[in-house]
Amino acid sequence: MQKRVLLLTGNPGVGKTTVLMKTVSVLKEKGCCVGGMISFEAREGGTRVGFEIMDLNSGRYGWLAHINQKSGPHIGKYRVNKEDLDFIGAKAIEGAVEKCAIIAIDEIGPMEIVSEKFKEATRKALEGSKPVVAVVHWKAHDKLINEAKSRHDSETFTVTQENRDKLPEIIAQKTLQVLK
């Protein structure tokens, strides 16, 4: 059976987002419409100060979380920006579900799951018929993360320094198989 939901996990800093972005590039080079949300570190003077999010289709940016965020749920030393998460992140996933062939989500993790809109959009993507390539937090336990990992149509890849250069092509090929 073709696995439609391809999940990336691994230790912090191993390159999960890089693998996802390279996979998206390979799929776009092959003419696929890929949409969704990507998050990445924001640094100032070499120190991580937060995480930004980007809508893959519109290119809109926002803050997922920041050390100087004035309000929002605390996750570690960061506060989550629920407004940007709802209106950029969740909307990016919703847009991909409606308009794209493939949905990318980075990441289904502790910061993102504070948003009901993010959880709804992600659940819609997981329950749909389109391929989903998503990063899942390596040790977070949440109903949504557990559902994603335990689906009969999902496969989880642990990103390591040894396999991270090969994974984008492998995951792109598996995703393209679902589209056939």
NUDOBA-286599 format. One line per 10 residues: number of its first residue (from 1); their letters; for each residue x, y, z of C-alpha. Coordinates in steps of 0.001 Angstrom, whole numbers, always signed. Layout:
N
NUM) a) X/Y/Z | ... $
END
This chain:
180
1) mqkrvllltg) +0/+0/+0 | +1237/+3477/-899 | +1896/+5605/+2150 | +253/+9015/+1650 | +1400/+10716/+4873 | +5196/+10913/+5074 | +6516/+12124/+8413 | +10000/+13397/+9221 | +11310/+13275/+12766 | +14685/+13388/+14456 $
11) npgvgkttvl) +16795/+15198/+16986 | +16746/+19003/+17153 | +19127/+20585/+14652 | +19611/+17434/+12558 | +18108/+19024/+9434 | +14416/+18046/+9323 | +13300/+21394/+7886 | +16162/+21318/+5370 | +15087/+17834/+4226 | +11493/+19059/+3900 $
21) mktvsvlkek) +12523/+22182/+1935 | +14736/+20133/-413 | +11872/+17655/-905 | +9538/+20574/-1763 | +12134/+21872/-4262 | +12443/+18467/-5954 | +8643/+18190/-6224 | +8278/+21736/-7581 | +11030/+21051/-10154 | +8908/+18112/-11308 $
31) gccvggmisf) +5949/+20469/-11815 | +3977/+19725/-8647 | +2004/+22337/-6771 | +3197/+22121/-3159 | +1729/+24339/-471 | +1659/+24583/+3265 | +3667/+26030/+6113 | +7388/+25979/+6851 | +8972/+27154/+10093 | +12604/+28008/+10662 $
41) eareggtrvg) +14889/+29446/+13288 | +15459/+33166/+13639 | +18855/+34125/+15031 | +20391/+37342/+16245 | +24146/+37394/+16745 | +24312/+33604/+16586 | +21663/+33149/+19284 | +18255/+31671/+18483 | +15591/+34230/+19383 | +12560/+32538/+17881 $
51) feimdlnsgr) +10937/+30817/+14931 | +9409/+32306/+11818 | +6716/+30722/+9668 | +6209/+31047/+5946 | +3315/+30250/+3635 | +4871/+28273/+754 | +2390/+29682/-1783 | +2055/+33339/-887 | +5510/+33743/+616 | +3941/+35541/+3599 $
61) ygwlahinqk) +6069/+35468/+6733 | +5153/+35758/+10378 | +6386/+34826/+13807 | +5620/+31422/+15239 | +7339/+32270/+18524 | +9876/+34724/+19894 | +11697/+35348/+23170 | +10350/+38939/+23196 | +6745/+38078/+22281 | +4596/+39948/+24822 $
71) sgphigkyrv) +1658/+37539/+25004 | +711/+34006/+24056 | +1373/+30561/+25470 | +4846/+29906/+26883 | +6820/+27034/+25340 | +10258/+26967/+26920 | +11772/+30459/+26712 | +9476/+31434/+23815 | +5940/+32756/+23583 | +3836/+31525/+20693 $
81) nkedldfiga) +2302/+34128/+18368 | -1142/+32565/+17925 | -2291/+35339/+15588 | +434/+34671/+12991 | +91/+30920/+13524 | -3659/+31141/+12820 | -3618/+33679/+9991 | -433/+32628/+8187 | +343/+29056/+9265 | -3114/+27489/+9474 $
91) kaiegavekc) -4309/+29443/+6407 | -1282/+28181/+4432 | -2253/+24583/+5216 | -5930/+25249/+4414 | -4908/+26836/+1107 | -2744/+23849/+223 | -5596/+21441/+1009 | -7838/+23395/-1388 | -5447/+24320/-4197 | -2317/+22155/-4236 $
101) aiiaideigp) -1472/+18570/-5112 | +849/+18131/-2117 | +724/+19552/+1421 | +3873/+20347/+3439 | +3674/+21026/+7180 | +6607/+22066/+9358 | +6111/+21210/+12087 | +3448/+19409/+14053 | +4940/+20188/+17441 | +4363/+21753/+20864 $
111) meivsekfke) +4296/+25375/+19617 | +1952/+24729/+16710 | -593/+22618/+18574 | -1524/+25524/+20869 | -3604/+26740/+17904 | -6974/+25101/+17319 | -6982/+26505/+13761 | -3593/+24859/+13074 | -4857/+21553/+14492 | -8058/+21729/+12407 $
121) atrkalegsk) -6143/+22539/+9208 | -3609/+19771/+9859 | -6329/+17240/+10668 | -8106/+18180/+7411 | -4848/+17589/+5499 | -4226/+14253/+7229 | -7778/+13064/+6612 | -7864/+14175/+2968 | -6674/+12274/-86 | -3606/+14354/-1029 $
131) pvvavvhwka) -39/+13474/-97 | +1227/+15148/+3081 | +4892/+15578/+3933 | +5255/+16820/+7507 | +7811/+17251/+10251 | +6679/+15885/+13607 | +8358/+16838/+16851 | +10688/+14071/+17992 | +9354/+13615/+21505 | +6110/+15566/+21854 $
141) hdklineaks) +3044/+13545/+22717 | -265/+14969/+21641 | -3416/+13410/+20241 | -2821/+14968/+16797 | +839/+13867/+16634 | -50/+10359/+17812 | -2868/+10162/+15235 | -491/+11213/+12444 | +2138/+8642/+13451 | -309/+5772/+13912 $
151) rhdsetftvt) -2267/+6170/+10663 | -2282/+3078/+8453 | -1299/+5283/+5505 | +1652/+7007/+7200 | +5357/+6271/+7223 | +7871/+7922/+9554 | +11461/+8695/+8572 | +14031/+9532/+11251 | +16389/+12156/+9840 | +20053/+11553/+10720 $
161) qenrdklpei) +23314/+13117/+9601 | +23929/+9923/+7618 | +20650/+9898/+5635 | +19625/+13557/+5395 | +21237/+14136/+1992 | +19459/+11142/+402 | +16035/+11576/+2031 | +14663/+14454/-104 | +14861/+12371/-3288 | +13450/+9258/-1542 $
171) iaqktlqvlk) +10524/+11179/-48 | +9843/+13037/-3309 | +9695/+9710/-5197 | +7328/+8199/-2613 | +5141/+11317/-2827 | +5041/+11171/-6634 | +3981/+7493/-6449 | +875/+8563/-4501 | -42/+11071/-7238 | +33/+8437/-10014 $
END
